[in-house]
Amino acid sequence: MKKRFFLAAIGAIFAAPFTAIADEGWYVGGALGLGGPSSMNVAGELNGEIRDGGNVREKLSLGYQWSGNWRMEGEFAHRFNDTGAVNNSGYGSSDIHAWSGMLNVIHDFDTGSLWSPYVGAGAGWIQSEVSIMGREDMSASSSYVVAHDGDNALGYQLFGGVGWELARNLMLDTELRYFSYGSTDYIPNLKIGRSESREAWIGLRYLLAAPPPSSPPP
């Protein structure tokens, strides 16, 4: 009898951490990322390319997790990119702040262990704010162009990662992401082509669901 009770207790201890993915409820999350856009075309009063530059990203999310391993969340993120001078000419500079509001749908794969892979996709609205300076024909004698303006665009993202259970209802997310939004226009007479970023993220996710009821005594 004592042996059966001991084995049952050990089994309960090891099984308890693996039940979190079945919980349902609201969750909150936050993460930091690193990445940069591919080279982007610039047209108008300045012509050429601005180069990619790896810079920091931040995001906050609020979502709901269903017991069937699906999640839906709203995400607010900020990305900063120091993209340098047009054509790397040495006569200017540029940087871009991209603020995004996205709706994501995510599927978790239950492995029955302390880690669970997931994949997701999202779409939303992007506010792109650009500061750019440079010379029209990239020579020291040409007129100087300065633009500091913002524009909106539609964007989307695809991502996948692994969630690691640190404690009851607390997950560590490690993630790779592709993020893109359409071309944008700025005053005076400046257009920047589609932005495409590849990023790595790490963050925490806390499930607000109540703990399961305690088991009755044997």
Sequence and secondary structure as in RCSB ss.txt:
>XXXX:A:sequence
MKKRFFLAAIGAIFAAPFTAIADEGWYVGGALGLGGPSSMNVAGELNGEIRDGGNVREKLSLGYQWSGNWRMEGE
FAHRFNDTGAVNNSGYGSSDIHAWSGMLNVIHDFDTGSLWSPYVGAGAGWIQSEVSIMGREDMSASSSYVVAHDG
DNALGYQLFGGVGWELARNLMLDTELRYFSYGSTDYIPNLKIGRSESREAWIGLRYLLAAPPPSSPPP
>XXXX:A:secstr
 HHHHHHHHHHHHHHGGGGGGG  EEEEEEEEEEEEE  EEEEESS EEE    EEEEEEEEEEE TTSEEEEEE
EEEEEEE  SGGG SS EEEEEEEEEEEEEEEE   SSSEEEEEEEEEEEEEEEEEEEEETTSSTTS EEEEEEE
EEEEEEEEEEEEEEEEETTEEEEEEEEEEEE  EEETTTEEE  EEEEEEEEEEEEE           
